[in-house]
Each structure stands twice: as structure tokens, then as C-alpha cells.
């Protein structure tokens, strides 16, 4: 027996419309609920907050706007810093303050050793001649051609015969100490000489090739 054979042909259209509505109405209800209920909670919260702010006192509304916008500004600032960080400022390296000249000037002249060399090399010479020997030693300390302290200059191998024969250890007299002090204080009768020799006693052929600056007593002074 066919389904719905008992329904009259004139009523079948209404039956079909009835069943269609029974299916469509629930479907539309579900869709509408999904659309209305699909608004994010944070959006609903912002809408509610904005509505409340519209009815609030103007001063309170301004404070709430600032509170809501400040975190966003801070976040934007962090993003900009990460994208375009400020260049790191590096301090320039300080220029070296220690030079060869300052290092040489920092080494004091041993007055006792200077007097010993003057006494060994120039005793019997006039005071100016003794000061001149001391000035040569000090000029060597200040020159890049020689060591930068008096002890190294005096005891450099082969420089002074009075070191080899031990005369440098003789006790200086008062005049030798006076000459040493004058030379240490800056008196240089040699005009910057780095060498001195006695022409009647020297055995070095090389020393004769040096440019003579002056002659005092028995010694010739040269550069």
C-alpha cells in the first residue's frame, strides 16, 4: 500500500510545505544563534565597555581611553625598537698616553753613577769639560739610539773603557758630584753630543767619522 495513499491529492501540497517548514525553521534558528553567538567575548566586552564609557563622567571616560590605548602604544614601541633598534654608541678608544720620550723622561738620572763616570772619564778636566761628559750620558738616555736608563747606557758592552778596567768604581770627589748635578739640571756645553773621545788616546777609527760639535779640554764631542 503506497505511503500517504490515504492523503487526498489536494492536500499533498500542504503536507509537503509543512514538512519543509519543520526542517527549515530549526535550521534557520541554529544559523541565527551561531551568527549572534559567534561574536568574540573580547569584542562583546569592548562594546559593553564603550557603551558604559558613553554614559560615564567625561573625566572618567578620558582616563579609561588612556588606560585602553597606553598598552597598545607600548606594544607598538616595542615592535618598532625590535625592527629598527638604535645604533649602539661606542666610545672612541683613548689615544695612548705613554710615548718613548715620556718613558725616557720618567727614568730618573742616578746622580751617584753619573758622578762616578765623570770622575773616571774626566777627572783633571775643567768643570765645563766634566759637565760635558755628564751631558753626553744624559743625551744618550734621551736618544732612541741608546737604552732609556743611565745604568744600561753606562754598562752597555764596549762603550766605556773605564767600565772595563774598573775605574768607574772609584769614589768621586766633590767637583765630580757638582758637575753631575749641573748636567742633570740641564747644562749641556756639547750642543747635544752623543759621543766624546780623547784624540790622543782613542783607538777607534769609526769615531773619527762622527760630526764634531765642540772641543773642551782634552775631549772632542760629536754626534
C-alpha positions as CSV (number, residue, x, y, z in Angstrom):
1,X,0.0,0.0,0.0
2,X,1.7,3.3,-1.1
3,X,2.8,5.8,1.7
4,X,0.4,8.7,2.2
5,X,-2.1,6.9,-0.1
6,X,-4.7,7.9,2.4
7,X,-3.9,11.6,1.9
8,X,-6.1,13.3,-0.7
9,X,-4.3,14.6,-3.7
10,X,-5.4,18.2,-3.0
11,X,-3.8,18.0,0.5
12,X,-0.4,16.7,-0.5
13,X,1.0,20.2,-1.3
14,X,0.2,21.4,2.1
15,X,1.7,18.4,3.7
16,X,5.0,19.0,1.7
17,X,5.0,22.6,2.8
18,X,4.5,21.6,6.4
19,X,7.4,19.1,6.4
20,X,9.6,21.8,4.6
21,X,8.9,24.3,7.3
22,X,9.6,21.7,10.1
23,X,13.1,21.3,8.6
24,X,13.8,24.9,7.6
25,X,12.7,26.7,10.9
26,X,15.2,24.7,13.1
27,X,18.0,25.2,10.6
28,X,17.5,28.9,10.4
29,X,17.3,29.1,14.2
30,X,20.6,27.3,14.6
31,X,22.3,29.6,11.9
32,X,21.0,32.7,13.6
33,X,22.2,31.6,17.0
34,X,25.6,30.8,15.5
35,X,25.9,34.3,14.0
36,X,24.7,36.1,17.1
37,X,26.7,33.9,19.5
38,X,29.8,33.9,17.3
39,X,30.9,37.4,18.4
40,X,34.2,37.1,20.3
41,X,34.0,37.7,24.0
42,X,36.6,40.4,23.9
43,X,34.6,42.2,21.2
44,X,31.4,42.0,23.3
45,X,33.5,43.2,26.3
46,X,34.8,46.2,24.3
47,X,31.3,47.0,23.0
48,X,29.9,46.9,26.6
49,X,32.9,48.9,27.9
50,X,32.4,51.6,25.2
51,X,28.7,51.8,26.0
52,X,29.5,52.2,29.6
53,X,32.0,54.9,28.8
54,X,29.5,56.9,26.8
55,X,27.3,57.3,29.9
56,X,30.2,57.9,32.3
57,X,31.6,61.2,33.5
58,X,33.8,62.9,30.8
59,X,36.9,62.8,33.1
60,X,36.4,59.1,33.9
61,X,35.8,58.4,30.2
62,X,39.1,60.1,29.3
63,X,41.0,58.1,31.9
64,X,39.6,54.8,30.5
65,X,40.5,55.8,27.0
66,X,44.1,56.4,28.1
67,X,44.2,53.1,30.0
68,X,43.0,51.3,26.9
69,X,45.4,53.0,24.5
70,X,48.6,53.0,26.6
71,X,49.3,49.2,26.4
72,X,48.8,49.4,22.6
73,X,51.3,52.3,22.3
74,X,53.8,50.4,24.5
75,X,53.5,47.3,22.3
76,X,53.9,49.3,19.2
77,X,57.0,51.0,20.6
78,X,58.5,47.5,21.4
79,X,57.8,46.4,17.9
80,X,59.5,49.5,16.4
81,X,62.5,49.0,18.6
82,X,62.9,45.4,17.6
83,X,62.6,46.3,13.9
84,X,64.8,49.4,13.9
85,X,67.0,49.3,17.1
86,X,69.0,52.4,17.9
87,X,72.7,52.2,16.9
88,X,75.0,51.3,19.8
89,X,77.2,54.2,20.6
90,X,80.8,53.0,21.2
91,X,83.2,55.3,22.9
92,X,86.3,56.1,20.9
93,X,89.4,54.4,22.0
94,X,91.6,56.6,24.1
95,X,94.9,57.7,22.5
96,X,98.0,56.1,24.1
97,X,99.5,58.4,26.6
98,X,102.8,56.7,27.0
99,X,105.4,57.6,24.4
100,X,109.1,56.7,24.1
101,X,110.0,60.3,25.1
102,X,107.8,60.3,28.2
103,X,109.1,56.9,29.2
104,X,112.7,58.2,29.0
105,X,111.8,61.3,30.9
106,X,110.2,59.2,33.6
107,X,113.5,57.4,34.4
108,X,115.5,59.5,36.9
109,X,119.2,60.0,36.4
110,X,121.3,58.3,39.1
111,X,123.4,61.2,40.3
112,X,125.9,58.9,42.0
113,X,126.5,56.8,38.9
114,X,126.8,59.9,36.8
115,X,129.4,61.4,39.1
116,X,131.3,58.1,39.0
117,X,131.5,58.1,35.2
118,X,132.5,61.8,35.2
119,X,135.3,61.2,37.7
120,X,136.5,58.1,35.9
121,X,136.5,59.7,32.4
122,X,137.2,63.4,33.0
123,X,138.9,64.0,36.4
124,X,141.6,66.7,35.9
125,X,139.5,68.4,33.2
126,X,138.0,71.8,33.8
127,X,134.5,71.9,35.3
128,X,132.9,72.6,31.9
129,X,134.7,69.6,30.5
130,X,133.4,67.4,33.3
131,X,129.8,68.7,32.9
132,X,130.2,68.0,29.1
133,X,130.9,64.3,29.8
134,X,127.8,64.1,32.1
135,X,125.7,65.9,29.4
136,X,126.7,63.2,26.8
137,X,125.5,60.5,29.1
138,X,122.2,62.3,29.7
139,X,121.8,62.9,25.9
140,X,122.2,59.2,25.3
141,X,119.4,58.4,27.8
142,X,117.2,60.7,25.8
143,X,118.2,59.3,22.4
144,X,116.4,56.5,20.6
145,X,119.8,55.2,19.6
146,X,120.7,54.1,23.2
147,X,118.9,52.5,26.2
148,X,116.5,54.6,28.1
149,X,118.2,54.5,31.5
150,X,121.6,55.5,32.7
151,X,122.7,52.2,34.1
152,X,122.1,50.5,30.7
153,X,123.9,53.3,28.9
154,X,126.9,53.1,31.1
155,X,127.2,49.3,31.2
156,X,126.4,48.6,27.6
157,X,129.2,46.3,26.4
158,X,132.1,48.0,24.8
159,X,131.0,51.6,25.5
160,X,133.4,52.9,28.1
161,X,137.0,51.7,28.8
162,X,136.8,52.9,32.4
163,X,134.0,50.4,33.0
164,X,136.2,47.6,31.6
165,X,139.2,48.5,33.8
166,X,137.1,49.2,36.9
167,X,137.8,52.9,37.3
168,X,134.0,53.6,37.4
169,X,134.0,52.2,40.9
170,X,136.5,54.9,42.2
171,X,134.9,57.2,44.8
172,X,134.0,60.6,43.0
173,X,135.2,63.8,44.5
174,X,133.1,66.9,45.3
175,X,133.8,68.5,41.9
176,X,132.6,65.4,40.0
177,X,129.3,65.5,42.0
178,X,128.9,69.2,41.3
179,X,129.4,68.6,37.5
180,X,126.9,65.7,37.7
181,X,124.3,67.9,39.3
182,X,124.9,70.7,36.7
183,X,124.5,68.3,33.9
184,X,121.4,66.8,35.4
185,X,119.9,70.3,35.8
186,X,120.2,70.8,32.1
187,X,123.6,72.4,31.3
188,X,124.9,70.9,28.0
189,X,128.1,72.5,26.8
190,X,128.3,69.9,24.0
191,X,125.4,71.1,21.9
192,X,123.7,67.8,22.0
193,X,126.7,65.5,21.5
194,X,126.3,61.7,21.9
195,X,130.0,60.8,21.8
196,X,133.2,62.1,23.3
197,X,136.8,60.9,22.9
198,X,140.4,61.9,23.6
199,X,142.1,62.2,20.2
200,X,145.5,61.3,21.7
201,X,144.2,58.0,23.2
202,X,141.4,56.7,21.1
203,X,141.9,53.5,19.1
204,X,138.6,53.6,17.2
205,X,138.7,54.5,13.6
206,X,134.9,54.8,13.5
207,X,134.7,57.7,16.0
208,X,136.7,59.9,13.6
209,X,133.8,59.8,11.2
210,X,131.4,61.5,13.6
211,X,130.5,65.2,13.2
212,X,132.3,67.2,15.8
213,X,130.1,69.7,17.8
214,X,132.8,71.2,20.1
215,X,136.1,70.6,21.9
216,X,136.6,71.1,25.6
217,X,139.9,70.4,27.4
218,X,141.3,67.1,26.2
219,X,138.0,65.8,24.7
220,X,136.2,66.1,21.4
221,X,132.4,65.9,21.4
222,X,130.5,64.7,18.4
223,X,127.1,63.4,17.2
